[in-house]
Amino acid sequence: MYQTTKRPDSPVSIIGAGIAGAWQALLFAQAGHAVTLHERGDAAMTDSTSHWAGGMLAPYCEAEVAEPIISRLGLRSLDIWRRELPDTPFNGSLVVAHPRERNDFERFARMTEDHQRLDAAGLAQLEPSLEGRFREALFFPTEGHVEPRRVLPKLHERIRAAGGTIKFSSDVNTKDLDGIVIDCRGLAAREEQPSLRGVKGEMILIETSEVQLARPVRLIHPRWPLYVIPREDNLFMLGATSIEAEDTGVSVRSALELLGAAYAVHPAFGEARIVEFGSGLRPAFPDNLPRIGVRGGRITVNGLYRHGFLIAPALAELTLAYVERGQIDNEVMQCG
């Protein structure tokens, strides 16, 4: 899997402070490199794709539709999340379905690993709010989830603590930077990576104190996976569509699907307060797989698609291994 060529040490400039760039900056700073992280937006990061992400760390669940490389990178990333942010919730994931989706539920079970089957009583013991709602569930005990809007500032703090510098409102050109440059701009890098496209993921944030969940719940859906992710302060994120479009609105159809899914998980969500609608554009290559491109001292990390929070730590580890030891992961990296 690996080839080797030695690279000299150099200052490292990283462009893009979303989840991909933040993990690159953290691991490089911890390794002793002089890191500067540039972000064209402000510290709130409201224009970033990460701002609208679900934050699920679910490599086993994603195996139902994703290529094996996503599982490999995701499993490695779980270890890095645990190491670097030990307070990350690893309460597992739940997959549920109504009787009419029984065949799809069984297909999901066959396509995935490391899960336990729960009957209605087992589900109620794990999530009391779901008592009487479903006959059975799949429980993935080793998976986790993060709240992107809270975890990104934590990562930024860790970067500074490791000696890195973060410059917000810094819209730099890769050609104007010296040393090693790592481009994590997502769709903003399309002028240099024209095969990138945006895949819209819509979300709704709701608030209710009548439902308590300790982990994400995926509801089997005939067209796309729909999930309910608990947040702090009685908030729940409903997501996520996957639409081949590059506008940033939320359609009426999608809103009905997302809200209907929440109601199908628990009727109390019907009385919840809608806090926010929004969508983000996930950067994706035609094969929906991530790519680390290397040309001399210029490195691109892009195409994380819907798996950004799941695989970003492992991609940063691979980039660091290349810069420090010349290691090349042939499944992910392209040189020349």
C-alpha positions as CSV (number, residue, x, y, z in Angstrom):
1,M,0.0,0.0,0.0
2,Y,2.8,2.4,0.7
3,Q,5.7,3.8,-1.2
4,T,8.4,6.1,0.2
5,T,10.2,9.3,-0.7
6,K,11.7,11.6,1.8
7,R,10.5,15.2,2.0
8,P,12.3,18.1,3.8
9,D,10.8,19.9,6.8
10,S,9.1,23.2,5.9
11,P,6.7,25.7,7.3
12,V,3.1,24.5,6.6
13,S,0.3,26.7,5.3
14,I,-3.2,25.2,5.4
15,I,-6.1,26.9,3.6
16,G,-9.6,26.3,4.9
17,A,-10.4,26.0,8.7
18,G,-13.4,23.5,8.3
19,I,-13.1,20.0,9.5
20,A,-10.6,18.9,6.9
21,G,-8.2,21.8,7.4
22,A,-8.6,21.9,11.2
23,W,-7.5,18.3,11.5
24,Q,-4.5,18.9,9.2
25,A,-3.5,21.9,11.2
26,L,-3.8,20.1,14.5
27,L,-1.7,17.0,13.6
28,F,0.9,19.0,11.8
29,A,1.2,21.5,14.8
30,Q,1.4,18.7,17.3
31,A,4.3,17.2,15.2
32,G,6.3,20.4,15.6
33,H,5.7,22.0,12.3
34,A,5.3,25.8,12.0
35,V,1.6,25.8,11.0
36,T,-0.5,28.7,9.8
37,L,-4.2,28.0,9.1
38,H,-5.9,30.4,6.8
39,E,-9.7,30.8,6.6
40,R,-11.4,33.3,4.3
41,G,-14.5,33.5,6.6
42,D,-14.7,34.7,10.2
43,A,-14.4,32.6,13.3
44,A,-18.1,31.7,13.4
45,M,-17.5,29.6,10.2
46,T,-21.2,30.0,9.2
47,D,-20.3,29.9,5.5
48,S,-18.4,26.6,5.8
49,T,-19.8,23.2,4.8
50,S,-18.9,22.0,8.3
51,H,-21.4,24.4,9.8
52,W,-24.2,22.4,8.3
53,A,-22.8,18.9,8.9
54,G,-24.4,16.1,11.0
55,G,-21.1,15.2,12.7
56,M,-21.8,11.4,12.9
57,L,-18.8,9.2,13.4
58,A,-20.5,6.1,12.0
59,P,-18.1,4.0,9.8
60,Y,-20.2,0.8,10.2
61,C,-23.5,2.4,9.3
62,E,-21.9,4.2,6.3
63,A,-20.7,0.8,5.0
64,E,-24.3,0.2,3.8
65,V,-23.7,2.6,0.9
66,A,-20.0,3.7,1.0
67,E,-16.9,2.1,-0.4
68,P,-14.6,0.0,1.9
69,I,-12.0,2.8,2.0
70,I,-14.5,5.0,3.9
71,S,-14.8,2.3,6.5
72,R,-11.1,1.9,6.7
73,L,-10.5,5.7,7.1
74,G,-13.5,6.0,9.4
75,L,-12.3,3.3,11.8
76,R,-8.9,4.8,12.0
77,S,-10.5,8.2,12.6
78,L,-12.5,6.9,15.6
79,D,-9.2,6.1,17.3
80,I,-7.9,9.6,16.6
81,W,-11.1,11.3,17.8
82,R,-10.8,9.3,21.1
83,R,-7.1,10.2,21.5
84,E,-7.4,13.9,20.7
85,L,-10.8,14.8,22.1
86,P,-11.6,12.1,24.8
87,D,-14.8,13.7,25.7
88,T,-16.3,12.9,22.3
89,P,-19.6,11.0,22.8
90,F,-19.3,7.4,21.8
91,N,-22.8,6.2,22.7
92,G,-23.3,4.2,19.5
93,S,-25.9,4.6,16.7
94,L,-29.4,3.2,16.3
95,V,-31.1,2.1,13.1
96,V,-34.8,1.6,13.2
97,A,-37.6,1.0,10.6
98,H,-41.3,0.7,10.4
99,P,-42.8,-2.7,9.3
100,R,-43.3,-1.6,5.7
101,E,-39.6,-1.0,5.4
102,R,-38.7,-4.5,6.8
103,N,-36.9,-5.6,3.7
104,D,-34.7,-2.5,3.6
105,F,-34.0,-3.0,7.3
106,E,-32.8,-6.5,6.8
107,R,-30.7,-5.4,3.8
108,F,-29.1,-2.7,6.0
109,A,-28.3,-5.4,8.6
110,R,-26.7,-7.6,5.9
111,M,-24.6,-4.8,4.5
112,T,-23.1,-3.7,7.8
113,E,-21.1,-5.1,10.7
114,D,-20.5,-4.7,14.4
115,H,-24.1,-4.3,15.4
116,Q,-26.5,-5.9,17.9
117,R,-30.1,-6.7,17.2
118,L,-32.4,-5.2,19.8
119,D,-36.0,-6.2,20.4
120,A,-38.6,-3.7,21.5
121,A,-37.7,-4.2,25.2
122,G,-34.0,-3.8,24.5
123,L,-34.6,-0.6,22.5
124,A,-36.8,0.8,25.3
125,Q,-34.0,0.1,27.8
126,L,-31.4,1.9,25.7
127,E,-33.6,4.8,24.6
128,P,-36.7,5.1,26.9
129,S,-38.2,7.8,24.7
130,L,-38.6,5.2,21.9
131,E,-40.5,2.7,24.1
132,G,-43.3,1.2,22.0
133,R,-42.3,2.9,18.8
134,F,-40.4,0.1,17.0
135,R,-40.4,-3.6,17.1
136,E,-36.6,-3.9,16.8
137,A,-33.5,-2.0,16.1
138,L,-29.8,-2.3,15.1
139,F,-27.4,-0.9,17.7
140,F,-23.9,0.0,16.6
141,P,-22.2,0.4,20.0
142,T,-18.8,1.7,19.0
143,E,-19.9,4.6,16.9
144,G,-20.1,8.2,18.0
145,H,-21.2,11.7,17.1
146,V,-20.0,15.3,17.6
147,E,-21.8,18.6,17.3
148,P,-19.9,20.4,14.5
149,R,-20.6,23.9,15.7
150,R,-19.1,23.1,19.1
151,V,-16.3,20.8,18.1
152,L,-14.7,23.0,15.5
153,P,-13.9,25.8,18.0
154,K,-12.4,23.1,20.2
155,L,-10.2,21.9,17.4
156,H,-9.1,25.5,16.7
157,E,-8.2,25.9,20.4
158,R,-6.2,22.8,20.3
159,I,-4.3,24.0,17.2
160,R,-3.3,27.2,19.0
161,A,-2.3,25.3,22.1
162,A,0.0,23.2,19.9
163,G,1.7,26.3,18.6
164,G,-0.3,26.8,15.4
165,T,-1.5,30.2,14.1
166,I,-5.1,30.7,12.8
167,K,-5.8,33.7,10.5
168,F,-9.5,34.3,9.9
169,S,-10.7,36.6,7.1
170,S,-7.6,35.5,5.3
171,D,-8.4,34.9,1.6
172,V,-5.0,33.8,0.3
173,N,-3.8,32.4,-3.0
174,T,-1.9,29.1,-2.9
175,K,0.7,30.5,-5.3
176,D,1.6,33.3,-2.9
177,L,2.5,31.0,0.0
178,D,6.0,29.5,0.6
179,G,6.8,26.1,2.0
180,I,4.3,23.3,2.1
181,V,0.8,24.3,1.2
182,I,-2.2,22.1,2.0
183,D,-5.4,23.2,0.2
184,C,-8.6,22.2,2.1
185,R,-11.0,24.7,0.5
186,G,-13.6,22.3,-0.7
187,L,-15.6,23.6,-3.6
188,A,-13.7,26.9,-3.5
189,A,-10.8,24.9,-5.1
190,R,-12.8,24.0,-8.2
191,E,-10.8,26.3,-10.4
192,E,-7.8,24.0,-9.8
193,Q,-9.9,20.8,-9.5
194,P,-12.6,21.1,-12.1
195,S,-14.0,17.6,-11.5
196,L,-15.4,18.7,-8.1
197,R,-19.1,19.1,-7.7
198,G,-21.4,20.2,-4.9
199,V,-23.9,17.8,-3.4
200,K,-26.4,19.6,-1.3
201,G,-27.3,18.3,2.2
202,E,-30.2,19.9,3.9
203,M,-30.9,20.0,7.6
204,I,-33.5,21.2,10.1
205,L,-32.8,22.1,13.7
206,I,-35.7,21.6,16.2
207,E,-36.1,22.1,19.9
208,T,-38.2,20.0,22.3
209,S,-37.9,18.8,25.9
210,E,-40.4,16.0,25.4
211,V,-37.9,13.6,23.8
212,Q,-34.5,12.6,25.1
213,L,-32.0,10.7,23.0
214,A,-28.4,9.7,23.8
215,R,-27.3,8.8,20.3
216,P,-28.2,9.4,16.6
217,V,-31.2,7.5,15.3
218,R,-31.4,6.5,11.6
219,L,-34.8,5.8,10.2
220,I,-34.8,3.5,7.2
221,H,-36.2,5.5,4.2
222,P,-37.0,4.2,0.7
223,R,-35.0,7.0,-1.0
224,W,-32.3,8.2,1.4
225,P,-31.2,7.7,5.1
226,L,-32.8,10.1,7.4
227,Y,-31.5,10.7,10.9
228,V,-32.2,12.5,14.2
229,I,-29.1,13.6,16.0
230,P,-29.3,14.9,19.6
231,R,-27.7,18.2,20.4
232,E,-27.2,20.0,23.7
233,D,-30.0,22.3,25.1
234,N,-32.9,20.0,23.9
235,L,-32.0,20.5,20.3
236,F,-32.2,17.9,17.6
237,M,-30.8,18.0,14.1
238,L,-32.8,16.4,11.3
239,G,-30.9,15.4,8.2
240,A,-29.9,14.8,5.6
241,T,-30.8,14.9,2.1
242,S,-28.3,14.2,-0.7
243,I,-29.3,16.2,-3.7
244,E,-27.3,16.8,-6.9
245,A,-27.8,20.5,-6.8
246,E,-25.6,23.5,-5.9
247,D,-28.2,26.0,-4.5
248,T,-28.2,26.5,-0.8
249,G,-31.9,26.6,-0.1
250,V,-34.2,24.0,1.5
251,S,-37.0,22.8,-0.6
252,V,-40.6,22.2,0.6
253,R,-40.3,18.6,-0.4
254,S,-37.2,18.1,1.7
255,A,-38.6,19.9,4.7
256,L,-41.7,17.7,4.6
257,E,-39.5,14.6,4.3
258,L,-37.3,15.6,7.2
259,L,-40.1,16.7,9.5
260,G,-42.1,13.7,8.6
261,A,-39.2,11.4,9.5
262,A,-38.9,13.1,12.9
263,Y,-42.6,12.6,13.5
264,A,-42.3,9.0,12.5
265,V,-39.5,8.5,15.0
266,H,-41.6,10.1,17.8
267,P,-45.0,12.0,17.7
268,A,-43.7,14.5,20.2
269,F,-41.5,15.9,17.5
270,G,-44.7,17.2,15.9
271,E,-44.9,19.8,18.7
272,A,-41.3,20.8,18.6
273,R,-40.2,24.3,17.7
274,I,-38.4,24.8,14.4
275,V,-35.2,26.7,15.2
276,E,-33.3,26.7,11.8
277,F,-33.4,25.5,8.2
278,G,-30.2,25.3,6.3
279,S,-28.0,23.4,3.8
280,G,-24.4,22.9,2.9
281,L,-22.7,21.9,-0.3
282,R,-20.4,18.9,0.2
283,P,-17.4,18.7,-2.1
284,A,-17.4,15.5,-4.1
285,F,-15.4,14.0,-7.0
286,P,-17.3,11.8,-9.5
287,D,-16.6,8.6,-7.6
288,N,-17.6,10.3,-4.2
289,L,-14.3,9.3,-2.7
290,P,-11.7,11.5,-1.0
291,R,-8.5,12.4,-2.6
292,I,-5.1,13.7,-1.4
293,G,-3.2,15.2,-4.4
294,V,0.5,15.9,-4.2
295,R,2.5,18.1,-6.6
296,G,5.8,19.0,-5.0
297,G,5.1,21.1,-1.9
298,R,1.5,21.6,-2.9
299,I,-1.0,19.2,-1.4
300,T,-4.8,19.1,-1.9
301,V,-7.2,17.4,0.4
302,N,-10.7,17.3,-1.0
303,G,-13.7,15.3,-2.0
304,L,-14.8,14.3,1.5
305,Y,-18.4,14.2,0.3
306,R,-20.8,13.3,3.2
307,H,-18.0,11.8,5.3
308,G,-16.0,14.9,6.4
309,F,-16.2,14.5,10.2
310,L,-15.8,10.7,9.9
311,I,-12.6,10.6,7.8
312,A,-10.9,14.0,8.2
313,P,-8.6,12.8,11.1
314,A,-7.3,9.8,9.1
315,L,-6.7,11.9,6.0
316,A,-4.6,14.4,8.1
317,E,-2.6,11.5,9.5
318,L,-1.9,10.3,5.9
319,T,-0.8,13.7,4.8
320,L,1.5,14.1,7.8
321,A,3.0,10.6,7.1
322,Y,3.7,11.7,3.5
323,V,5.4,15.0,4.5
324,E,7.5,13.5,7.3
325,R,8.3,10.1,6.0
326,G,7.3,10.1,2.3
327,Q,4.7,7.4,2.8
328,I,2.0,7.2,0.1
329,D,-1.3,5.6,0.6
330,N,-2.2,4.5,-3.0
331,E,-5.9,4.2,-2.3
332,V,-6.2,7.9,-1.4
333,M,-3.2,9.8,-2.7
334,Q,-2.3,10.9,-6.3
335,C,1.1,12.2,-7.0
336,G,2.3,14.3,-10.0
